[in-house]
Amino acid sequence: MSKRSGTEIVDSGLKKPKDASVSIESGYHGYKILEDGIRLDSIPIPTTNEGIEDFFENYVKKRKPCKFNQASKDFNWNLLKPENIKETLDNEVLQIEQKSNGGFGSGSKRVFMKFHDFIDKLQNGNHDLYLTTQYAEHEIEGEGSQDEEETPLDDDEESEEEDSAECGRNMFPDDVSEVGSVDSINFNDLRDDFEEMQENDDSDDGNEEGSADDLAAVRELYQPPLDKLVNEIPEQLHFLKLVPQQINIWVGSASEKDSDQSFLGNFDPNDEKLGLGRNIPGGGSSSGLHHDHADNIYIPVSGRKRFTLFAPSDVTKMYTVGDVANLYDTGIINYKRNENAPTWDKLRADGAIETQYAQYKLDDPNIPEPDRKEYNMILTNESENDIKKPTDNQSTLDPPSFSTIPPTVVHLDKIEDQELRNNIEELARKKWPKFFTAHRTTIDLKPGEMLFLPTGWFHEVTSFGSTDGNKDSHDIHVAVNYWLMPPTGNSINNMYKDGYWNSYMDSISNALQRVRQKSDRL
């Protein structure tokens, strides 16, 4: 064995292996947080063409979050305040998340409940229910039996769990929106809706089947119960014309004053999450630390939200459930399809699933033969790399885009017991050391404000209920958000490099026009 020489070592020309985290982070050149607590910009909503273009160039294109110091006037959001919401939205049967392990998110139990009954429970002080993304594959139209329409809130019953991020057979895998996540997306069967809308565009017969397809597509965009407001809420806000993927409403209840820290008695150094679950010190309820796969315009209606943000470039410091494959310049993050993400589908930089785009191109009868071979190869490789259905253990995994770090560790400063805080922090620094090197910032959001959050930005959202003194809104928080496909183009007039999302936008716009015209005639 040779000894290490004290003489100068001559470079042999062999490259040292790159650090995987550096390689992943190098894919992103957008805005980053360079120091803790840096204050993000608070701006007015742009109203002129020049202002709208400046917003696109300085925030959307640069992947830079910002707060709007006013709410959009495209809709009267006060109609969705707790005291008005039952008059505004229909009493349809919806899927409601139940609090699990101290919080909400993927894997949380879902029960069927009529919307007005849900609101009544919140107004009567129930903090354990949350209205989030609706899943198209469920019977939620109220056509089944009474047992199907409203499931008793029994902790021993089998849950209607859905792993949003593992809806990868559809347009967006993490939801995905992501997604049992309280602030994530879900877009079921969008590809089928896309094709059906295109078929309807080519047909003038106005048949019932076409109308049903249009309605289904519109309900994917306007998530129930917002589908009633398809004529009132615009599909795009006037200042940001990115292609919309989904419009959601989030309704829950959490007390700002109730800072019950008794859960910290469950602290267990040997537990995977230190025995802390999804609980959060300091009051409110937590979404868990995660990122999404679409740009987000977030509009609080009642209560307030605290967003704790980390840049996409810190993805390797977030200890995600999934193993990161690559990070695009848009902030879109891909994961390796393995036991941690068994149904993951590879995404393009614009958020489209690669195989869905390949099929879209193959639907063109005039596609050049070399391109046809290339896209067929993508589909073939996807089929060969397919993994069987997730096992029972895998099906309870959080989405790949969720951090394994519990919310309490994100907010150690909220722990009142100093000795306990030090003990938890010491273990957390050993278990998740890179997390403590990531820079963060916090944005508090209240009604009358909005947040623009580009895709890939990690965030933990703490929700606090209203404290306006109105008995019908006490502790209730309501928010609406727009999921938008991230841009890959270079200008506001060319936001996407190819026609994929523009083609979808044309189809959904036509479907919306037909649905709106039909409702006007009724």
HELIX and SHEET records of a PDB file:
HELIX    1   1 ALA A   20  GLU A   25  1                                   6    
HELIX    2   2 ASN A   49  PHE A   55  1                                   7    
HELIX    3   3 PHE A   56  VAL A   60  3                                   5    
HELIX    4   4 TRP A   77  LEU A   80  5                                   4    
HELIX    5   5 ILE A   85  THR A   88  1                                   4    
HELIX    6   6 PHE A  115  GLN A  123  1                                   9    
HELIX    7   7 GLN A  146  GLU A  149  1                                   4    
HELIX    8   8 SER A  164  GLU A  166  5                                   3    
HELIX    9   9 LEU A  190  ASP A  201  1                                  12    
HELIX   10  10 GLU A  208  LEU A  221  1                                  14    
HELIX   11  11 LEU A  226  LEU A  229  5                                   4    
HELIX   12  12 SER A  262  ASN A  266  5                                   5    
HELIX   13  13 PRO A  312  LYS A  317  5                                   6    
HELIX   14  14 GLU A  354  LEU A  362  1                                   9    
HELIX   15  15 GLU A  369  GLU A  384  1                                  16    
HELIX   16  16 ASP A  392  SER A  395  1                                   4    
HELIX   17  17 PRO A  407  VAL A  410  1                                   4    
HELIX   18  18 LEU A  412  LYS A  414  5                                   3    
HELIX   19  19 GLN A  418  LYS A  431  1                                  14    
HELIX   20  20 PRO A  433  THR A  437  5                                   5    
HELIX   21  21 TYR A  500  ARG A  521  1                                  22    
SHEET    1   A 9 SER A  42  ILE A  43  0                                        
SHEET    2   A 9 CYS A  66  PHE A  68  1                                        
SHEET    3   A 9 MET A 450  LEU A 453 -1                                        
SHEET    4   A 9 ASP A 295  SER A 302 -1                                        
SHEET    5   A 9 ILE A 476  LEU A 484 -1                                        
SHEET    6   A 9 PRO A 244  SER A 253 -1                                        
SHEET    7   A 9 LEU A 129  LEU A 131 -1                                        
SHEET    8   A 9 VAL A  93  GLN A  98 -1                                        
SHEET    9   A 9 ARG A 110  LYS A 114 -1                                        
SHEET    1   B 4 SER A 285  SER A 286  0                                        
SHEET    2   B 4 PHE A 458  PHE A 464 -1                                        
SHEET    3   B 4 ARG A 304  PHE A 310 -1                                        
SHEET    4   B 4 THR A 441  LEU A 445 -1                                        
SHEET    1   C 2 VAL A 324  LEU A 327  0                                        
SHEET    2   C 2 ILE A 333  TYR A 335 -1                                        
END                                                                             
